[in-house]
Amino acid sequence: ADAPKKDVWIDYRLNEFLWSRGIENPPSKVRVKAIRFEDGLIEVSLPDE
């Protein structure tokens, strides 16, 4: 299901990983962990390994 952009929070570590190779060469696949809270906020981060 789609969520409004304002209701999705991207963790700074995930953001740094996505931009680590620059705008010209982003990663083709990224495994993420998404948590939806009761208030509708969705937190997206790198999975704990």
N, CA, C and O atoms as a Tripos MOL2 file, in Angstrom:
@<TRIPOS>MOLECULE
protein
  196   195    49     0     0
PROTEIN
NO_CHARGES

@<TRIPOS>ATOM
      1 N           0.8410   -1.1890    0.0000 N.3       1 ALA1
      2 CA          0.0000    0.0000    0.0000 C.3       1 ALA1
      3 C           0.8780    1.2420    0.0000 C.2       1 ALA1
      4 O           1.9320    1.2680    0.6360 O.2       1 ALA1
      5 N           0.4480    2.2490   -0.7010 N.am      2 ASP2
      6 CA          1.1910    3.4940   -0.7620 C.3       2 ASP2
      7 C           0.8900    4.3470    0.4580 C.2       2 ASP2
      8 O          -0.2050    4.2930    1.0180 O.2       2 ASP2
      9 N           1.8780    5.1340    0.8620 N.am      3 ALA3
     10 CA          1.7080    6.0490    1.9920 C.3       3 ALA3
     11 C           2.0640    7.4490    1.5230 C.2       3 ALA3
     12 O           2.9030    7.6100    0.6370 O.2       3 ALA3
     13 N           1.4370    8.4640    2.1060 N.am      4 PRO4
     14 CA          1.8270    9.8340    1.7650 C.3       4 PRO4
     15 C           3.2990   10.0700    2.1050 C.2       4 PRO4
     16 O           3.8060    9.5180    3.0820 O.2       4 PRO4
     17 N           3.9790   10.8810    1.3100 N.am      5 LYS5
     18 CA          5.4100   11.1160    1.5020 C.3       5 LYS5
     19 C           5.7320   11.6430    2.8850 C.2       5 LYS5
     20 O           6.7740   11.3010    3.4450 O.2       5 LYS5
     21 N           4.8600   12.4670    3.4500 N.am      6 LYS6
     22 CA          5.1390   13.0460    4.7600 C.3       6 LYS6
     23 C           5.0710   12.0160    5.8760 C.2       6 LYS6
     24 O           5.5430   12.2820    6.9820 O.2       6 LYS6
     25 N           4.4960   10.8420    5.6150 N.am      7 ASP7
     26 CA          4.3540    9.8160    6.6310 C.3       7 ASP7
     27 C           5.4580    8.7630    6.5720 C.2       7 ASP7
     28 O           5.3740    7.7570    7.2770 O.2       7 ASP7
     29 N           6.4900    8.9650    5.7500 N.am      8 VAL8
     30 CA          7.5840    8.0100    5.6310 C.3       8 VAL8
     31 C           8.8670    8.6730    6.1170 C.2       8 VAL8
     32 O           9.2560    9.7330    5.6260 O.2       8 VAL8
     33 N           9.5260    8.0280    7.0990 N.am      9 TRP9
     34 CA         10.7730    8.5360    7.6510 C.3       9 TRP9
     35 C          11.8880    7.5900    7.2470 C.2       9 TRP9
     36 O          11.8150    6.3940    7.5290 O.2       9 TRP9
     37 N          12.9360    8.1130    6.5790 N.am     10 ILE10
     38 CA         14.0730    7.3040    6.1290 C.3      10 ILE10
     39 C          15.2380    7.5240    7.0850 C.2      10 ILE10
     40 O          15.6520    8.6620    7.3090 O.2      10 ILE10
     41 N          15.7650    6.4480    7.6470 N.am     11 ASP11
     42 CA         16.8880    6.5160    8.5790 C.3      11 ASP11
     43 C          18.1090    7.1150    7.8840 C.2      11 ASP11
     44 O          18.3230    6.8920    6.6920 O.2      11 ASP11
     45 N          18.9100    7.8780    8.6360 N.am     12 TYR12
     46 CA         20.0670    8.5440    8.0320 C.3      12 TYR12
     47 C          21.0980    7.5550    7.5130 C.2      12 TYR12
     48 O          21.7870    7.8540    6.5370 O.2      12 TYR12
     49 N          21.2300    6.3610    8.1460 N.am     13 ARG13
     50 CA         22.1930    5.3630    7.6570 C.3      13 ARG13
     51 C          21.7660    4.8100    6.2980 C.2      13 ARG13
     52 O          22.6060    4.5810    5.4280 O.2      13 ARG13
     53 N          20.4670    4.5970    6.1170 N.am     14 LEU14
     54 CA         19.9450    4.1520    4.8250 C.3      14 LEU14
     55 C          20.1700    5.2360    3.7800 C.2      14 LEU14
     56 O          20.5890    4.9360    2.6620 O.2      14 LEU14
     57 N          19.9000    6.4850    4.1250 N.am     15 ASN15
     58 CA         20.0900    7.5890    3.1950 C.3      15 ASN15
     59 C          21.5590    7.6930    2.7670 C.2      15 ASN15
     60 O          21.8470    7.8740    1.5840 O.2      15 ASN15
     61 N          22.4850    7.5790    3.7240 N.am     16 GLU16
     62 CA         23.9140    7.6310    3.3940 C.3      16 GLU16
     63 C          24.3100    6.4710    2.4880 C.2      16 GLU16
     64 O          25.1160    6.6510    1.5750 O.2      16 GLU16
     65 N          23.7530    5.2810    2.7270 N.am     17 PHE17
     66 CA         24.0470    4.1300    1.8800 C.3      17 PHE17
     67 C          23.5420    4.3530    0.4580 C.2      17 PHE17
     68 O          24.2370    4.0440   -0.5100 O.2      17 PHE17
     69 N          22.3250    4.8920    0.3360 N.am     18 LEU18
     70 CA         21.7570    5.1280   -0.9930 C.3      18 LEU18
     71 C          22.5860    6.1310   -1.7890 C.2      18 LEU18
     72 O          22.7180    5.9930   -3.0050 O.2      18 LEU18
     73 N          23.1400    7.1300   -1.1250 N.am     19 TRP19
     74 CA         23.9080    8.1850   -1.8030 C.3      19 TRP19
     75 C          25.4110    7.9090   -1.8240 C.2      19 TRP19
     76 O          26.1670    8.7210   -2.3580 O.2      19 TRP19
     77 N          25.8660    6.7860   -1.2590 N.am     20 SER20
     78 CA         27.2960    6.5180   -1.1060 C.3      20 SER20
     79 C          28.0410    6.4590   -2.4450 C.2      20 SER20
     80 O          29.2200    6.8110   -2.4960 O.2      20 SER20
     81 N          27.4010    6.0320   -3.5040 N.am     21 ARG21
     82 CA         28.0580    5.9260   -4.8120 C.3      21 ARG21
     83 C          27.6650    7.0680   -5.7340 C.2      21 ARG21
     84 O          27.9840    7.0450   -6.9230 O.2      21 ARG21
     85 N          26.9840    8.0540   -5.2040 N.am     22 GLY22
     86 CA         26.6350    9.2360   -5.9900 C.3      22 GLY22
     87 C          25.3330    9.0700   -6.7490 C.2      22 GLY22
     88 O          24.7220    8.0020   -6.7510 O.2      22 GLY22
     89 N          24.9290   10.1430   -7.3850 N.am     23 ILE23
     90 CA         23.6530   10.1660   -8.1070 C.3      23 ILE23
     91 C          23.7130    9.3410   -9.3930 C.2      23 ILE23
     92 O          22.6860    8.8450   -9.8570 O.2      23 ILE23
     93 N          24.8990    9.1920   -9.9680 N.am     24 GLU24
     94 CA         25.0300    8.4900  -11.2490 C.3      24 GLU24
     95 C          25.0050    6.9680  -11.1170 C.2      24 GLU24
     96 O          24.6910    6.2730  -12.0840 O.2      24 GLU24
     97 N          25.3380    6.4330   -9.9180 N.am     25 ASN25
     98 CA         25.4890    4.9850   -9.7820 C.3      25 ASN25
     99 C          24.8400    4.4790   -8.4750 C.2      25 ASN25
    100 O          25.5450    3.9620   -7.6080 O.2      25 ASN25
    101 N          23.5260    4.6200   -8.3230 N.am     26 PRO26
    102 CA         22.8860    4.1440   -7.0890 C.3      26 PRO26
    103 C          22.8470    2.6200   -7.0510 C.2      26 PRO26
    104 O          22.9280    1.9760   -8.0970 O.2      26 PRO26
    105 N          22.7220    2.0320   -5.8500 N.am     27 PRO27
    106 CA         22.6190    0.5710   -5.7730 C.3      27 PRO27
    107 C          21.3540    0.0790   -6.4770 C.2      27 PRO27
    108 O          20.3110    0.7310   -6.4170 O.2      27 PRO27
    109 N          21.4500   -1.0670   -7.1410 N.am     28 SER28
    110 CA         20.2980   -1.5770   -7.8790 C.3      28 SER28
    111 C          19.2780   -2.2520   -6.9610 C.2      28 SER28
    112 O          18.0830   -2.2560   -7.2560 O.2      28 SER28
    113 N          19.7500   -2.8230   -5.8480 N.am     29 LYS29
    114 CA         18.8500   -3.4570   -4.8760 C.3      29 LYS29
    115 C          19.3140   -3.0810   -3.4740 C.2      29 LYS29
    116 O          20.5090   -3.0010   -3.1930 O.2      29 LYS29
    117 N          18.3350   -2.8540   -2.6040 N.am     30 VAL30
    118 CA         18.6330   -2.5440   -1.2110 C.3      30 VAL30
    119 C          17.6160   -3.2790   -0.3410 C.2      30 VAL30
    120 O          16.4090   -3.1550   -0.5500 O.2      30 VAL30
    121 N          18.0980   -4.0310    0.6180 N.am     31 ARG31
    122 CA         17.2110   -4.6930    1.5720 C.3      31 ARG31
    123 C          16.9530   -3.7160    2.7100 C.2      31 ARG31
    124 O          17.8920   -3.1660    3.2860 O.2      31 ARG31
    125 N          15.6850   -3.5000    3.0330 N.am     32 VAL32
    126 CA         15.3170   -2.5470    4.0720 C.3      32 VAL32
    127 C          14.3610   -3.1840    5.0680 C.2      32 VAL32
    128 O          13.7530   -4.2210    4.8020 O.2      32 VAL32
    129 N          14.2430   -2.5370    6.2220 N.am     33 LYS33
    130 CA         13.2730   -2.9270    7.2410 C.3      33 LYS33
    131 C          12.3010   -1.7650    7.3780 C.2      33 LYS33
    132 O          12.7190   -0.6290    7.6000 O.2      33 LYS33
    133 N          11.0050   -2.0410    7.2450 N.am     34 ALA34
    134 CA          9.9860   -1.0050    7.3600 C.3      34 ALA34
    135 C           9.0690   -1.3350    8.5300 C.2      34 ALA34
    136 O           8.5910   -2.4610    8.6690 O.2      34 ALA34
    137 N           8.8360   -0.3300    9.3670 N.am     35 ILE35
    138 CA          7.9530   -0.4830   10.5210 C.3      35 ILE35
    139 C           6.8480    0.5550   10.4050 C.2      35 ILE35
    140 O           7.1250    1.7460   10.2620 O.2      35 ILE35
    141 N           5.5970    0.1080   10.4650 N.am     36 ARG36
    142 CA          4.4510    1.0240   10.4460 C.3      36 ARG36
    143 C           3.9400    1.1760   11.8760 C.2      36 ARG36
    144 O           3.5970    0.1930   12.5340 O.2      36 ARG36
    145 N           3.8970    2.4220   12.3440 N.am     37 PHE37
    146 CA          3.4080    2.7130   13.6860 C.3      37 PHE37
    147 C           1.9040    2.9700   13.6510 C.2      37 PHE37
    148 O           1.3260    3.2000   12.5880 O.2      37 PHE37
    149 N           1.2850    2.9280   14.8150 N.am     38 GLU38
    150 CA         -0.1640    3.0820   14.9100 C.3      38 GLU38
    151 C          -0.6540    4.4340   14.3950 C.2      38 GLU38
    152 O          -1.7740    4.5440   13.8970 O.2      38 GLU38
    153 N           0.1990    5.4720   14.5200 N.am     39 ASP39
    154 CA         -0.2170    6.8010   14.0550 C.3      39 ASP39
    155 C          -0.0650    6.9710   12.5490 C.2      39 ASP39
    156 O          -0.3370    8.0490   12.0200 O.2      39 ASP39
    157 N           0.3710    5.9080   11.8410 N.am     40 GLY40
    158 CA          0.4840    5.9580   10.3920 C.3      40 GLY40
    159 C           1.8830    6.2310    9.8820 C.2      40 GLY40
    160 O           2.1370    6.0890    8.6860 O.2      40 GLY40
    161 N           2.8060    6.6230   10.7660 N.am     41 LEU41
    162 CA          4.1900    6.8890   10.3720 C.3      41 LEU41
    163 C           4.8720    5.5780    9.9990 C.2      41 LEU41
    164 O           4.6910    4.5640   10.6730 O.2      41 LEU41
    165 N           5.6610    5.6020    8.9180 N.am     42 ILE42
    166 CA          6.4120    4.4340    8.4850 C.3      42 ILE42
    167 C           7.8930    4.7700    8.5770 C.2      42 ILE42
    168 O           8.3540    5.7490    7.9900 O.2      42 ILE42
    169 N           8.6380    3.9490    9.3210 N.am     43 GLU43
    170 CA         10.0790    4.1360    9.4780 C.3      43 GLU43
    171 C          10.7820    3.1110    8.6020 C.2      43 GLU43
    172 O          10.5050    1.9150    8.7040 O.2      43 GLU43
    173 N          11.6910    3.5660    7.7390 N.am     44 VAL44
    174 CA         12.4280    2.6830    6.8410 C.3      44 VAL44
    175 C          13.9080    2.7860    7.1920 C.2      44 VAL44
    176 O          14.4590    3.8840    7.2550 O.2      44 VAL44
    177 N          14.5550    1.6320    7.4220 N.am     45 SER45
    178 CA         15.9600    1.6220    7.7960 C.3      45 SER45
    179 C          16.6320    0.3820    7.2230 C.2      45 SER45
    180 O          15.9730   -0.5020    6.6760 O.2      45 SER45
    181 N          17.9590    0.3330    7.3580 N.am     46 LEU46
    182 CA         18.6960   -0.8640    6.9780 C.3      46 LEU46
    183 C          18.4000   -1.9440    8.0170 C.2      46 LEU46
    184 O          18.2440   -1.6270    9.1960 O.2      46 LEU46
    185 N          18.3180   -3.2060    7.6120 N.am     47 PRO47
    186 CA         18.0390   -4.2660    8.5840 C.3      47 PRO47
    187 C          19.2200   -4.4590    9.5370 C.2      47 PRO47
    188 O          20.3720   -4.2590    9.1500 O.2      47 PRO47
    189 N          18.9400   -4.8410   10.7610 N.am     48 ASP48
    190 CA         19.9970   -5.1460   11.7280 C.3      48 ASP48
    191 C          20.5650   -6.5090   11.3820 C.2      48 ASP48
    192 O          19.8350   -7.4930   11.2540 O.2      48 ASP48
    193 N          21.8830   -6.5480   11.2320 N.am     49 GLU49
    194 CA         22.4990   -7.8280   10.8760 C.3      49 GLU49
    195 C          23.5600   -8.2060   11.8470 C.2      49 GLU49
    196 O          24.1850   -9.2560   11.7020 O.2      49 GLU49
@<TRIPOS>BOND
     1     1     2 1
     2     2     3 1
     3     3     4 2
     4     3     5 am
     5     5     6 1
     6     6     7 1
     7     7     8 2
     8     7     9 am
     9     9    10 1
    10    10    11 1
    11    11    12 2
    12    11    13 am
    13    13    14 1
    14    14    15 1
    15    15    16 2
    16    15    17 am
    17    17    18 1
    18    18    19 1
    19    19    20 2
    20    19    21 am
    21    21    22 1
    22    22    23 1
    23    23    24 2
    24    23    25 am
    25    25    26 1
    26    26    27 1
    27    27    28 2
    28    27    29 am
    29    29    30 1
    30    30    31 1
    31    31    32 2
    32    31    33 am
    33    33    34 1
    34    34    35 1
    35    35    36 2
    36    35    37 am
    37    37    38 1
    38    38    39 1
    39    39    40 2
    40    39    41 am
    41    41    42 1
    42    42    43 1
    43    43    44 2
    44    43    45 am
    45    45    46 1
    46    46    47 1
    47    47    48 2
    48    47    49 am
    49    49    50 1
    50    50    51 1
    51    51    52 2
    52    51    53 am
    53    53    54 1
    54    54    55 1
    55    55    56 2
    56    55    57 am
    57    57    58 1
    58    58    59 1
    59    59    60 2
    60    59    61 am
    61    61    62 1
    62    62    63 1
    63    63    64 2
    64    63    65 am
    65    65    66 1
    66    66    67 1
    67    67    68 2
    68    67    69 am
    69    69    70 1
    70    70    71 1
    71    71    72 2
    72    71    73 am
    73    73    74 1
    74    74    75 1
    75    75    76 2
    76    75    77 am
    77    77    78 1
    78    78    79 1
    79    79    80 2
    80    79    81 am
    81    81    82 1
    82    82    83 1
    83    83    84 2
    84    83    85 am
    85    85    86 1
    86    86    87 1
    87    87    88 2
    88    87    89 am
    89    89    90 1
    90    90    91 1
    91    91    92 2
    92    91    93 am
    93    93    94 1
    94    94    95 1
    95    95    96 2
    96    95    97 am
    97    97    98 1
    98    98    99 1
    99    99   100 2
   100    99   101 am
   101   101   102 1
   102   102   103 1
   103   103   104 2
   104   103   105 am
   105   105   106 1
   106   106   107 1
   107   107   108 2
   108   107   109 am
   109   109   110 1
   110   110   111 1
   111   111   112 2
   112   111   113 am
   113   113   114 1
   114   114   115 1
   115   115   116 2
   116   115   117 am
   117   117   118 1
   118   118   119 1
   119   119   120 2
   120   119   121 am
   121   121   122 1
   122   122   123 1
   123   123   124 2
   124   123   125 am
   125   125   126 1
   126   126   127 1
   127   127   128 2
   128   127   129 am
   129   129   130 1
   130   130   131 1
   131   131   132 2
   132   131   133 am
   133   133   134 1
   134   134   135 1
   135   135   136 2
   136   135   137 am
   137   137   138 1
   138   138   139 1
   139   139   140 2
   140   139   141 am
   141   141   142 1
   142   142   143 1
   143   143   144 2
   144   143   145 am
   145   145   146 1
   146   146   147 1
   147   147   148 2
   148   147   149 am
   149   149   150 1
   150   150   151 1
   151   151   152 2
   152   151   153 am
   153   153   154 1
   154   154   155 1
   155   155   156 2
   156   155   157 am
   157   157   158 1
   158   158   159 1
   159   159   160 2
   160   159   161 am
   161   161   162 1
   162   162   163 1
   163   163   164 2
   164   163   165 am
   165   165   166 1
   166   166   167 1
   167   167   168 2
   168   167   169 am
   169   169   170 1
   170   170   171 1
   171   171   172 2
   172   171   173 am
   173   173   174 1
   174   174   175 1
   175   175   176 2
   176   175   177 am
   177   177   178 1
   178   178   179 1
   179   179   180 2
   180   179   181 am
   181   181   182 1
   182   182   183 1
   183   183   184 2
   184   183   185 am
   185   185   186 1
   186   186   187 1
   187   187   188 2
   188   187   189 am
   189   189   190 1
   190   190   191 1
   191   191   192 2
   192   191   193 am
   193   193   194 1
   194   194   195 1
   195   195   196 2
@<TRIPOS>SUBSTRUCTURE
     1 ALA1         2 RESIDUE 1 A ALA
     2 ASP2         6 RESIDUE 1 A ASP
     3 ALA3        10 RESIDUE 1 A ALA
     4 PRO4        14 RESIDUE 1 A PRO
     5 LYS5        18 RESIDUE 1 A LYS
     6 LYS6        22 RESIDUE 1 A LYS
     7 ASP7        26 RESIDUE 1 A ASP
     8 VAL8        30 RESIDUE 1 A VAL
     9 TRP9        34 RESIDUE 1 A TRP
    10 ILE10       38 RESIDUE 1 A ILE
    11 ASP11       42 RESIDUE 1 A ASP
    12 TYR12       46 RESIDUE 1 A TYR
    13 ARG13       50 RESIDUE 1 A ARG
    14 LEU14       54 RESIDUE 1 A LEU
    15 ASN15       58 RESIDUE 1 A ASN
    16 GLU16       62 RESIDUE 1 A GLU
    17 PHE17       66 RESIDUE 1 A PHE
    18 LEU18       70 RESIDUE 1 A LEU
    19 TRP19       74 RESIDUE 1 A TRP
    20 SER20       78 RESIDUE 1 A SER
    21 ARG21       82 RESIDUE 1 A ARG
    22 GLY22       86 RESIDUE 1 A GLY
    23 ILE23       90 RESIDUE 1 A ILE
    24 GLU24       94 RESIDUE 1 A GLU
    25 ASN25       98 RESIDUE 1 A ASN
    26 PRO26      102 RESIDUE 1 A PRO
    27 PRO27      106 RESIDUE 1 A PRO
    28 SER28      110 RESIDUE 1 A SER
    29 LYS29      114 RESIDUE 1 A LYS
    30 VAL30      118 RESIDUE 1 A VAL
    31 ARG31      122 RESIDUE 1 A ARG
    32 VAL32      126 RESIDUE 1 A VAL
    33 LYS33      130 RESIDUE 1 A LYS
    34 ALA34      134 RESIDUE 1 A ALA
    35 ILE35      138 RESIDUE 1 A ILE
    36 ARG36      142 RESIDUE 1 A ARG
    37 PHE37      146 RESIDUE 1 A PHE
    38 GLU38      150 RESIDUE 1 A GLU
    39 ASP39      154 RESIDUE 1 A ASP
    40 GLY40      158 RESIDUE 1 A GLY
    41 LEU41      162 RESIDUE 1 A LEU
    42 ILE42      166 RESIDUE 1 A ILE
    43 GLU43      170 RESIDUE 1 A GLU
    44 VAL44      174 RESIDUE 1 A VAL
    45 SER45      178 RESIDUE 1 A SER
    46 LEU46      182 RESIDUE 1 A LEU
    47 PRO47      186 RESIDUE 1 A PRO
    48 ASP48      190 RESIDUE 1 A ASP
    49 GLU49      194 RESIDUE 1 A GLU
